[in-house]
Amino acid sequence: MTIDKGIDDVQASDFDALFIPGGFSPDQLRADDRFVNFVDYFIENDKPLLAICHGPQLLIQTNKLKGRTVTGFTSIRPDLKNAGATVKDEEVVVDRNIVTSRTPDDLPAFDRESLKLLQS
């Protein structure tokens, strides 16, 4: 994938949905308030927010997981719980505008629920 704009070149309000993939970049991105604020916009405005594997780490930094139900990769589930979320060990969890999954093995369920949310 070719990146054509950086975080300083866009505004969250320009987008209809946000997908946060896994890997180790979410842990690095959550240290930068620009990315955290970007994610926060989607939570605050009930816009579709899709995160898989380590992706939910960015949600932790928003301090808006209290009362929400999510999942994520095994190693980040304690962090999600400590952030106030109800954490499930399920292939996909949908909580209003947020869709989360644990691993790439969960992609069929993640894709199915993400598409449902995007079509609503």
PyMOL commands that set and color helices and strands:
alter all, ss='L'
color gray80, all
select helices_A, chain A and resi 7-9+12-14+25-29+33-44+57-60+74-82+104-119
alter helices_A, ss='H'
color red, helices_A
select strands_A, chain A and resi 18-20+49-52+69-70+86-87+93-95+98-101
alter strands_A, ss='S'
color yellow, strands_A
deselect
rebuild
show_as cartoon
